[in-house]
Amino acid sequence: MKRMPPVDAVIVGFGWTGAIMGMELAEAGLKVLALERGEYRDTSPDFSYPGIVDELAYGIRGMLFQPLARETVTIRHGVNETAVPYRQYGSFLFGNNVGGAGVHWNGQHYRPSPEDLEFASHVRQRYGAKFTPPDMQIQDYGVGYAELEPYLEKFEYLCGTSGRAGNLGGRIQEGGNPFEGPRARDYPNPPMADTYGAQLFADAARERGLHPFPQPSSNASRPYTNPLGVRLGPCNFCGFCERFGCYMYSKAAPQTTILPVLMRRPNFQLRTRSHVLKVNLDAGGRRATGVTYVDAQGEQVEQPAELVIVAAFQMHNVRLMLLSGIGKPYDPASGTGVIGRNYAYQMMSSIAAFYDPDTAINPFIGAGAGGTQIVDDFNSDHFDHGPHGFVGGAYLFGGQTGGRPIQQLAVPPGTPAWGAAWKRAAKQSYLHTTFVGTHGSVMAYRDRYLDLDPTYRDAFGQPLLRITFDWHDNEYRMTRFVTDRAQEVVDAMKPRQSSQTVRQPGDHYDIRQYQTTHTTGGVIMGSDPSTSALNRYLQSWDVPNVFVTGASAFPQNLGYNPTGLIGGLTYWAARAIRETYLKHPGPLVQA
Amino acid sequence: MNATSRRRGSGWRTLGWLVLALAVLLLLAVLGSRLVPVGGNPQAQAPLPASPELIEQGAYVARLGDCAACHTAPGGRPFAGGLAIASPVGAIYSTNITPDRDTGIGAYTYGEFERAVRRGVDRHGRSLYPAMPYPAFSRISDADLAALYAYLMHGVAPVAQPDRASGIPWPLSMRWPLAYWRALFAPRAPASVPAPGGADPVLARGAYLVEGLGHCGACHTPRAITLQEKALDARGGPLYLSGGSIDNWVAPSLRGEAASGLGGVGEDELVELLKTGRNGRSAIFGSMVDAVEHSTQYFTDADLHAVARYLKSLPPRREEAAPAYDAAVAKALHAGDASAAGARLYLDNCAACHRSDGRGYAQVYPALAGNPAVNGGNPASLIRLVLGGGAMPGTEGGPTQFAMPPFGARLSDQDVAQVLSFVRSSWGNRGDAVAAAQVHELRGKLPEPRAAMTGYDPRAH
């Protein structure tokens, strides 16, 4: 096997967290190498107008996504079923290439609510230990909101997030989210303008006594220079965010916020088309010696490193830990073990609101995050869950992220699925339809987890990751409750007609339907090594020179989009590495 | 006399003329290499020892002169040469100026180096192609030249890389006629060149940088049919820096024309443009991208101000009225009126970045309203930008290389002419209309349009 010269730190995966860690560790003077299995991609030439604005190529055929024919996951609903491969994109989208999912996200940039980070303690304290079912395995993150706040802010200032603060140093601000934790500073940019659908939603919500605010958006509302000196251009509401790269340099991505500086640093190197097979351990299994990867020529290469950062997508992090034998695999029968534990997803519902031709929604005016209004009254623990018999919640959103013809065109219920009648309805509805949705949490359960599939293998002969997941009652109740609240707002918006999509009790998780790419857990953080794989600094309890970044660290899923928290946690871990670990390499928390 | 003998007689006469011509050429060649004066002293030794300070100073001089622009090939080792430079008769290749003794300039004495840089003659006595801007470099001070020599000899890693022969076919590849070109068009450097000085030291420094090391005139001054710049300094008259062209780009006037020159551009704006590659209204594009990336971004602020102040001291060659913003087009476009010729094309292709008011976004997307590049007489740069796109330089102060996509595959000659005519006549701009034939002609000269890559894109080399 080819052996490369050693580096101080090797980063597996070059998306958001890989780029943040790369920048932080390169700034600390380390010799840093990032390994990315995909190709190099940048705003120009790859996301250049008009080539990128091609819904068939990018939205449907997924040109920016990981090819599932080479590696995918398998899925089953319960421990006694046989899992089958996810062969066509549906439920969630794996980013591929430089920038990862940070290229094709929408830019919806949230912080967790303070109680989300201490969720188990908070629920126990407010509602008692018996409020949640015995198989619900909710946990605390091991890091609190106040500690994390500067790092959440740091990521927002990197991204140039546009929004309106709702809580500045404890003082509630008019027009922001009154339920959010206190911010030391306002957003770096003012909110984007609202689309008309969002205005209708916000007016109706306000009328009902709710607290709408502009969605925090990492689509820049104005030209912005971030603390690294990298610039973003203002968003023009083109409506091609999710599944696409941004041709306007407006959507925060590693390409638009970090790479122009990081890629020019002499102590940083990126190798693309480098697929990591495993993290190598020493004979005792307590220290990583580097990684083994397959290079562009198909040759296996050993890359020695003092420090290994596992920074791939959530699922891939879990799989790499299992393939490398770091940490004990989770066993649902006994509820012991940590790798694969607490896999969770999110639960969405949506309502299409159809108007008459005199209401011009003009859905082609849209942005992935900006231009949408949010109601956070029913998320996290922002309301008394006592009477409702569930924990968690969802935010409601109103407006549209675009009017793409294939995936964003709704017709009223009862319309035939094809033919002249469909065409007529599509033509009548297109300019006059907007959407309200709910974006909800999913708790962790003893029988919902990730492990290696016993049957299916990837292009390199390694076992695929197997998902065992289905909905539980808590989530059916949550989605019913928040969807009813959303319907009340929609009714107050006075559309001609509306149609609701909501998951009913008994509906199975359907991997063919897109909901969110917000899969979480499997390498979770916490304060107890018997129930978490990582300590509060994202450091492996078992192999202290391995850190694992990303949503794989979330103990359960929240009602928010994960990227803001992912970025904040990565900066938090990077600070611990720079200020403490590098001076005294070893466990940052004693088990 | 029959026809055959007439022909034979004519043949003999032709041969006679040929022999005579060859004899004259031979004489000229011999005289050229022997008698056209060069000056300088090839035996001269370096005036100062190569201290670390001198080497560092020399590195800065190399930045000021942008030696790397030609002497470092894309993806090649620094200063090892090999960059192809197009000439009307074939490509020539820049030379290895690393201190390698066999293939570089390691064997050059200081005096030989001086003759190459300031006088355009190599150590074998051959004249350099005037792609090497020695007419401008003849102004380099003794102090700067000594520093540059110290840097190239001791601060640059030697690279063994033989120079590549030019692609110019014989007989045009003969070098001796260049001696006459040199004698006719290049100023003869005095034996010693003092550092610039005068009543206004900032202006003097600016003149020294622009006319000398910066060799701005190489692109920005029009050239005669015999390829010499029509003026070499401010004293040479109003043609100096009045605009030239390179590689199908227009190098705009750097004089004080109100609409198409620097008349409406402030000193601080100019400094920011040269330092970061962009400013509140404008951005660097085309051939100037390399100059900013490799050279001007490294100038000290004092030197940039000197350059800007000197340029701002040059009176306009033509009197032009200053452009005044006219809101009529913006109002029409805001109101949804795209009936003007080219307006619809502008909205569909340009307005996302440059906006319907033509003002762009500061530091990000350049304004088209009042932009000197839009108001110049020759629209070649605009046509080239629209067809092929481009990217801003990446600098310390502006690391993001905002790119304009190529529209060559999307817009017809007629479309390009129409949208550019719209841009050149909107928001107070006063450029002439662009004809489809102009677009067609330029399209034929340009490479296949491809979206730009950043300088750090690993796929670029």
Interface residues (C-beta under 8 A of the other chain):
Chain A: Y40 D42 T43 S44 P45 S48 Y49 P50 G51 R222 P223 T225 L228 G229 V230 R231 L232 G233 P234 N236 C238 Y247 M248 Y249 T256 L259 P260 V261 M263 R264 L270 T272
Chain B: A352 C353 Y361 A362 Q363 V364 Y365 G389 A391 G394 E396 G397 G398 P399 T400 Q401 F402 A403 P405 P406 R410 R450 A451 A452 M453 T454 G455 Y456 D457 P458 R459
